[in-house]
């Protein structure tokens, strides 16, 4: 979802619910924090009421996209049919 640009937390949570059983708010928050710490995702907080927080890929995150796409393709080929 972040490949398409800046996203809010709810956008990410909704997108994950569409492709799998969904992810709890706690798990998604932890994963986003870890990705931010690793420099893959940047988090921008806007001083508004209500608060607005947006997430985007960093340059490092964009560099990882082709690698992750190849891993995904490899996994799809190795997945048993049925």
C-alpha atoms as an extended CHARMM CRD file, in Angstrom:
* protein
*
        82  EXT
         1         1  UNK       CA              0.0000000000        0.0000000000        0.0000000000  PROA      1               0.0000000000
         2         2  UNK       CA              2.8700000000        2.3800000000        0.7040000000  PROA      2               0.0000000000
         3         3  UNK       CA              4.0970000000        1.8210000000       -2.8450000000  PROA      3               0.0000000000
         4         4  UNK       CA              1.2490000000        4.0560000000       -3.9630000000  PROA      4               0.0000000000
         5         5  UNK       CA              2.3980000000        6.9460000000       -1.7740000000  PROA      5               0.0000000000
         6         6  UNK       CA              1.6270000000        8.4340000000        1.6050000000  PROA      6               0.0000000000
         7         7  UNK       CA             -0.9770000000        6.5720000000        3.6720000000  PROA      7               0.0000000000
         8         8  UNK       CA             -2.7150000000        6.9970000000        6.9880000000  PROA      8               0.0000000000
         9         9  UNK       CA             -2.8460000000        4.2330000000        9.5960000000  PROA      9               0.0000000000
        10        10  UNK       CA             -6.4840000000        3.3990000000        8.8090000000  PROA      10              0.0000000000
        11        11  UNK       CA             -5.6580000000        3.0770000000        5.0860000000  PROA      11              0.0000000000
        12        12  UNK       CA             -2.9410000000        0.5460000000        5.8650000000  PROA      12              0.0000000000
        13        13  UNK       CA             -5.1500000000       -1.4000000000        8.2550000000  PROA      13              0.0000000000
        14        14  UNK       CA             -7.9800000000       -1.5360000000        5.6990000000  PROA      14              0.0000000000
        15        15  UNK       CA             -5.6330000000       -2.6790000000        2.9140000000  PROA      15              0.0000000000
        16        16  UNK       CA             -4.2550000000       -5.4780000000        5.0890000000  PROA      16              0.0000000000
        17        17  UNK       CA             -7.7780000000       -6.6290000000        5.9420000000  PROA      17              0.0000000000
        18        18  UNK       CA             -8.4780000000       -7.0420000000        2.2240000000  PROA      18              0.0000000000
        19        19  UNK       CA             -5.5120000000       -9.3380000000        1.5500000000  PROA      19              0.0000000000
        20        20  UNK       CA             -5.4770000000      -11.4100000000        4.7180000000  PROA      20              0.0000000000
        21        21  UNK       CA             -7.4680000000      -11.9590000000        7.8770000000  PROA      21              0.0000000000
        22        22  UNK       CA             -6.5360000000       -8.4800000000        8.9820000000  PROA      22              0.0000000000
        23        23  UNK       CA             -3.9660000000       -7.2990000000       11.4680000000  PROA      23              0.0000000000
        24        24  UNK       CA             -4.6760000000       -6.0020000000       14.9390000000  PROA      24              0.0000000000
        25        25  UNK       CA             -4.0130000000       -2.3490000000       15.6610000000  PROA      25              0.0000000000
        26        26  UNK       CA             -1.3550000000       -3.3550000000       18.1910000000  PROA      26              0.0000000000
        27        27  UNK       CA              0.5510000000       -5.5280000000       15.7030000000  PROA      27              0.0000000000
        28        28  UNK       CA              0.3790000000       -2.9510000000       12.9040000000  PROA      28              0.0000000000
        29        29  UNK       CA              1.5660000000       -0.2020000000       15.2590000000  PROA      29              0.0000000000
        30        30  UNK       CA              4.5080000000       -2.3320000000       16.3960000000  PROA      30              0.0000000000
        31        31  UNK       CA              5.4770000000       -3.2140000000       12.8190000000  PROA      31              0.0000000000
        32        32  UNK       CA              5.2980000000        0.4040000000       11.6620000000  PROA      32              0.0000000000
        33        33  UNK       CA              7.4410000000        1.5180000000       14.6060000000  PROA      33              0.0000000000
        34        34  UNK       CA             10.0220000000       -1.1480000000       13.7880000000  PROA      34              0.0000000000
        35        35  UNK       CA             10.0810000000       -0.1410000000       10.1190000000  PROA      35              0.0000000000
        36        36  UNK       CA             10.4700000000        3.4930000000       11.1720000000  PROA      36              0.0000000000
        37        37  UNK       CA             13.3560000000        2.6000000000       13.5010000000  PROA      37              0.0000000000
        38        38  UNK       CA             15.0090000000        0.6660000000       10.6650000000  PROA      38              0.0000000000
        39        39  UNK       CA             14.6830000000        3.6580000000        8.3300000000  PROA      39              0.0000000000
        40        40  UNK       CA             12.3010000000        1.9510000000        5.9070000000  PROA      40              0.0000000000
        41        41  UNK       CA              9.2040000000        4.0300000000        6.7130000000  PROA      41              0.0000000000
        42        42  UNK       CA              8.8660000000        7.6320000000        7.7920000000  PROA      42              0.0000000000
        43        43  UNK       CA              6.0820000000        8.8090000000       10.0790000000  PROA      43              0.0000000000
        44        44  UNK       CA              4.8140000000       12.3840000000        9.8720000000  PROA      44              0.0000000000
        45        45  UNK       CA              2.6050000000       13.7890000000       12.6290000000  PROA      45              0.0000000000
        46        46  UNK       CA              0.6030000000       16.9200000000       11.8630000000  PROA      46              0.0000000000
        47        47  UNK       CA             -0.3260000000       19.2280000000       14.7650000000  PROA      47              0.0000000000
        48        48  UNK       CA             -4.0500000000       19.2170000000       14.0230000000  PROA      48              0.0000000000
        49        49  UNK       CA             -7.1950000000       18.3660000000       15.9080000000  PROA      49              0.0000000000
        50        50  UNK       CA             -7.9070000000       15.5360000000       15.4890000000  PROA      50              0.0000000000
        51        51  UNK       CA             -4.2660000000       14.5050000000       15.0550000000  PROA      51              0.0000000000
        52        52  UNK       CA             -3.2280000000       13.2950000000       11.6180000000  PROA      52              0.0000000000
        53        53  UNK       CA             -0.3780000000       10.8250000000       11.1230000000  PROA      53              0.0000000000
        54        54  UNK       CA              0.8930000000        9.7110000000        7.7410000000  PROA      54              0.0000000000
        55        55  UNK       CA              3.3390000000        7.0010000000        6.7180000000  PROA      55              0.0000000000
        56        56  UNK       CA              5.5290000000        6.8620000000        3.6210000000  PROA      56              0.0000000000
        57        57  UNK       CA              8.4380000000        4.8240000000        2.3230000000  PROA      57              0.0000000000
        58        58  UNK       CA             11.8700000000        6.3730000000        2.7380000000  PROA      58              0.0000000000
        59        59  UNK       CA             14.5310000000        6.1950000000        0.0270000000  PROA      59              0.0000000000
        60        60  UNK       CA             15.7660000000        2.9900000000        1.6810000000  PROA      60              0.0000000000
        61        61  UNK       CA             12.2310000000        1.5970000000        1.6520000000  PROA      61              0.0000000000
        62        62  UNK       CA             11.9000000000        2.3200000000       -2.0680000000  PROA      62              0.0000000000
        63        63  UNK       CA             15.2580000000        0.5940000000       -2.6900000000  PROA      63              0.0000000000
        64        64  UNK       CA             13.9080000000       -2.5490000000       -1.0200000000  PROA      64              0.0000000000
        65        65  UNK       CA             10.8190000000       -2.7700000000       -3.2660000000  PROA      65              0.0000000000
        66        66  UNK       CA             12.4350000000       -4.7810000000       -6.1150000000  PROA      66              0.0000000000
        67        67  UNK       CA             14.0000000000       -7.1820000000       -3.6140000000  PROA      67              0.0000000000
        68        68  UNK       CA             10.6650000000       -7.7750000000       -1.8830000000  PROA      68              0.0000000000
        69        69  UNK       CA              8.8900000000       -8.2190000000       -5.2220000000  PROA      69              0.0000000000
        70        70  UNK       CA             11.4030000000      -10.9080000000       -6.2100000000  PROA      70              0.0000000000
        71        71  UNK       CA             10.9740000000      -12.6790000000       -2.8640000000  PROA      71              0.0000000000
        72        72  UNK       CA              7.2120000000      -12.5880000000       -3.3320000000  PROA      72              0.0000000000
        73        73  UNK       CA              7.4810000000      -14.0390000000       -6.8530000000  PROA      73              0.0000000000
        74        74  UNK       CA              9.8130000000      -16.7740000000       -5.6050000000  PROA      74              0.0000000000
        75        75  UNK       CA              7.4070000000      -17.6280000000       -2.7920000000  PROA      75              0.0000000000
        76        76  UNK       CA              4.4890000000      -17.8240000000       -5.2110000000  PROA      76              0.0000000000
        77        77  UNK       CA              6.4160000000      -20.3070000000       -7.3840000000  PROA      77              0.0000000000
        78        78  UNK       CA              7.3420000000      -22.4490000000       -4.3770000000  PROA      78              0.0000000000
        79        79  UNK       CA              3.8480000000      -22.4920000000       -2.9070000000  PROA      79              0.0000000000
        80        80  UNK       CA              2.1640000000      -25.8880000000       -3.3000000000  PROA      80              0.0000000000
        81        81  UNK       CA             -0.8150000000      -25.9440000000       -5.6420000000  PROA      81              0.0000000000
        82        82  UNK       CA             -4.2390000000      -26.6860000000       -4.3380000000  PROA      82              0.0000000000
